[in-house]
Amino acid sequence: AQGAWHSGKYVCLPAQYVKPLPANTSFIEGACFGIPAMTGYHAVHVAGSVKGKTVYVPGATGRVGAYAVQFAKWRGARVIASTGG
């Protein structure tokens, strides 16, 4: 984000980019909402709507893959997933 600063351990963002965590969500869970969730979301939606389509998610047991599965199912796709060996 424009105006963001990070030291490798901390991140500082402008207030307009900060949102409260959902109720009953820990800071550890909240930390996973950033890059992995947005990457999974983008991977599913980069080509447009997935409703009624089949989406293949390789590496579905990783954070990005797990979010991609959830976003695809939530948007009405049939999901075929693979996991690491």
Legacy VTK file of the C-alpha trace (Angstrom):
# vtk DataFile Version 3.0
C-alpha trace
ASCII
DATASET POLYDATA
POINTS 85 float
0.000 0.000 0.000
1.163 3.504 -0.671
2.604 4.997 2.489
3.246 1.583 4.055
6.401 0.970 6.050
7.784 -2.324 7.317
10.829 -3.368 9.269
10.570 -7.121 8.700
8.819 -7.509 12.051
6.279 -4.667 12.094
4.085 -3.056 9.469
2.787 0.488 9.581
-0.128 1.414 7.309
-2.212 4.527 6.770
-5.417 4.329 8.848
-7.700 3.980 5.812
-6.159 0.548 5.071
-6.671 -0.843 8.574
-9.866 -2.738 9.388
-10.985 -4.273 12.694
-10.746 -8.052 13.018
-14.014 -10.008 13.038
-15.335 -10.950 16.492
-13.578 -13.936 18.087
-10.595 -13.650 15.716
-7.125 -13.769 17.266
-4.199 -11.610 16.161
-2.518 -14.785 14.871
-5.530 -15.565 12.674
-5.740 -11.922 11.653
-2.147 -12.001 10.463
-3.164 -14.648 7.920
-5.826 -12.424 6.361
-3.323 -10.217 4.590
-1.114 -11.573 1.836
-2.303 -15.236 1.776
-5.994 -14.323 1.669
-5.576 -11.618 -0.952
-3.365 -13.873 -3.092
-5.953 -16.677 -2.915
-8.735 -14.226 -3.767
-6.843 -12.813 -6.742
-5.936 -16.289 -8.012
-9.597 -17.292 -8.072
-11.016 -14.087 -9.510
-8.306 -12.927 -11.935
-10.164 -14.380 -14.940
-13.633 -13.207 -13.904
-16.596 -14.955 -12.344
-16.146 -18.596 -11.314
-19.835 -19.301 -10.673
-20.777 -22.616 -12.269
-17.202 -23.298 -13.396
-14.605 -25.824 -12.238
-11.548 -24.385 -10.508
-8.359 -26.400 -9.962
-6.376 -25.415 -6.859
-2.905 -26.979 -6.593
-1.377 -26.948 -3.117
-4.756 -26.623 -1.441
-3.386 -27.445 2.017
-1.194 -24.329 2.100
-2.574 -20.991 3.293
-3.012 -19.459 -0.172
-4.536 -22.664 -1.552
-6.888 -23.067 1.405
-8.178 -19.525 0.913
-8.512 -20.107 -2.843
-10.668 -23.188 -2.192
-12.886 -21.225 0.192
-13.262 -18.235 -2.143
-14.029 -20.461 -5.144
-16.659 -22.476 -3.248
-18.137 -19.293 -1.778
-18.502 -17.892 -5.309
-20.269 -21.001 -6.625
-17.467 -22.949 -8.297
-16.806 -26.668 -8.294
-13.331 -27.152 -6.818
-10.767 -29.799 -7.683
-7.825 -29.560 -5.295
-4.493 -31.294 -4.939
-2.154 -31.454 -1.976
1.584 -31.834 -1.602
3.176 -35.261 -1.628
LINES 1 86
85 0 1 2 3 4 5 6 7 8 9 10 11 12 13 14 15 16 17 18 19 20 21 22 23 24 25 26 27 28 29 30 31 32 33 34 35 36 37 38 39 40 41 42 43 44 45 46 47 48 49 50 51 52 53 54 55 56 57 58 59 60 61 62 63 64 65 66 67 68 69 70 71 72 73 74 75 76 77 78 79 80 81 82 83 84
